[in-house]
Amino acid sequence: MTDTAPSIPVPAAVGELYDRLTRTAMSDGTFNPNVHIGYWDTPDSEATIEEAMDRLTDIFIDRMGVDGSSHVLDLGCGVGGPGLRVVAHTGARVTGISISEEQIRTANQLAADAGFADRAAFRHGDAMKRLPFADGSFDAVMALESICHMPDRQQVLTEVCRVLAPGGRLVLTDVFERAPRKPVRHPGIDTFCRGLMATMADIDDYVALLHRSGLRLRGILDVTEQTTLRTGRELAKLAAAEDRPAAMDERNFLFSDDAFHPSDLAGVEDFGCLLVTAERP
Ligand SMILES: C[S@@+](CC[C@H](N)C(=O)[O-])C[C@H]1O[C@@H](n2cnc3c(N)ncnc32)[C@H](O)[C@@H]1O
C-alpha cells in the first residue's frame, strides 16, 4: 500500500521544488513575479487574477505601515514581485530571503531590471534557522504565503520577533482547516500539503503561538472567501475557457507539481486562509 499522508516539509526539498517551478515558468512563458493567491475585496469584484495578486500585496503594504525610511524583511520572498512592489509603492528598502537559489537569482535580476538594486536585495537562506540579521534590524516583516512551508512556525515567529524593531509589524498569510473540522479531511488538502510541501496551521493555537514568540496580536482574519476560494473559482473559469489549455492555467500559479493541481481544491470550503497582523511590543 502506498503511503499518501503528507510528510513534514524539509527546507532543502522545498528549495528544489521552487527551483524547478521557477525554471519551468521561465521556459514555458508562464512566469509571474507573484507566487501567491489573489485577494478580491468583494464577491462582485471583476479584478483579474494578476490584479488580485497585486491587491494582496497592497493589503500587506497598508498593514505594515512602512514608508521610505523603513527596512522590510520579505520572508519567503519568491521571485521578488511583492518585495519590488513594496519598494515601488513606499520607497522602503527590502531584504528578501528564499530557500530557492533559482528564485533568488531571478529576484535580484528583476530588481536590477527595475532599477531597484540599491533598494532591494534578495539572498538565499532558510527561515527556519537563526536569521542572519541583527536584533531589531527591520521595521516590518512580510511572509506572504510562505510560512505554510515552514513546519516549525514557533521557531520562525520567535526569530521574526527578534529581528523586528519595537513597534515593528509582522503581516502574514497562512493556511488552516476551517470549522467545522471533519473527522477525515478533504483529500485535496492532503494533496496540497504533499505536492507543495506545506502544513496547515492550527488556528486554535495561533494567538498563543504569536504570544509565545514575543509578538502582540493586532488582528487575525479568515480571508478564505476573498482569497483561496475565489482563486480556485477563477482558475477553474480559466481552465474552462476554450482558448486556454487547462495545463497552462494550472501552471499560471506556478503550481505545476505533478502531485497537485489547483483544481484539487476548487470549491473546498474547508481549505482556509488566514491574514494575520502582529507587532513587536
Ligand atoms: C508560495 S511562495 C511565495 C513567494 C512570495 N512570498 C510571493 O508571494 O510571491 C513560498 C516561498 O516561501 C519560500 N520558503 C519556503 N520555505 C522556506 C524556508 N525554510 N526558508 C526560506 N524561504 C522559504 C519559498 O522558497 C518561496 O519563495
The ligand as a Tripos MOL2 file, in Angstrom:
@<TRIPOS>MOLECULE
LIG
   27    29     1     0     0
SMALL
NO_CHARGES

@<TRIPOS>ATOM
      1 C1          4.2150   30.3740   -2.4280 C.3       1 LIG1
      2 S1          5.8440   31.0530   -2.4680 S.3       1 LIG1
      3 C2          5.5050   32.7470   -2.0410 C.3       1 LIG1
      4 C3          6.5630   33.6740   -2.5660 C.3       1 LIG1
      5 C4          6.3260   35.1540   -2.3400 C.3       1 LIG1
      6 N1          6.0900   35.4680   -0.9500 N.3       1 LIG1
      7 C5          5.1980   35.6640   -3.1850 C.2       1 LIG1
      8 O1          4.1470   35.9480   -2.6170 O.co2     1 LIG1
      9 O2          5.3680   35.7890   -4.3900 O.co2     1 LIG1
     10 C6          6.6260   30.4250   -0.9950 C.3       1 LIG1
     11 C7          8.0040   30.9660   -0.7250 C.3       1 LIG1
     12 O3          8.4680   30.5300    0.5510 O.3       1 LIG1
     13 C8          9.8440   30.1920    0.4410 C.3       1 LIG1
     14 N2         10.2500   29.2860    1.5160 N.ar      1 LIG1
     15 C9          9.6940   28.0990    1.8420 C.ar      1 LIG1
     16 N3         10.3670   27.5330    2.8710 N.ar      1 LIG1
     17 C10        11.3650   28.3810    3.1940 C.ar      1 LIG1
     18 C11        12.3850   28.3800    4.1910 C.ar      1 LIG1
     19 N4         12.5240   27.3850    5.0490 N.pl3     1 LIG1
     20 N5         13.2220   29.4400    4.2340 N.ar      1 LIG1
     21 C12        13.1020   30.4750    3.3620 C.ar      1 LIG1
     22 N6         12.1570   30.5300    2.4050 N.ar      1 LIG1
     23 C13        11.2910   29.5050    2.3270 C.ar      1 LIG1
     24 C14         9.9280   29.5550   -0.9360 C.3       1 LIG1
     25 O4         11.2530   29.4500   -1.3660 O.3       1 LIG1
     26 C15         9.0690   30.5380   -1.7300 C.3       1 LIG1
     27 O5          9.8420   31.6450   -2.0830 O.3       1 LIG1
@<TRIPOS>BOND
     1     1     2 1
     2     2     3 1
     3     2    10 1
     4     3     4 1
     5     4     5 1
     6     5     6 1
     7     5     7 1
     8     7     8 2
     9     7     9 1
    10    10    11 1
    11    11    12 1
    12    11    26 1
    13    12    13 1
    14    13    14 1
    15    13    24 1
    16    14    15 ar
    17    14    23 ar
    18    15    16 ar
    19    16    17 ar
    20    17    18 ar
    21    17    23 ar
    22    18    19 1
    23    18    20 ar
    24    20    21 ar
    25    21    22 ar
    26    22    23 ar
    27    24    25 1
    28    24    26 1
    29    26    27 1
@<TRIPOS>SUBSTRUCTURE
     1 LIG1         1 GROUP 0 **** ****
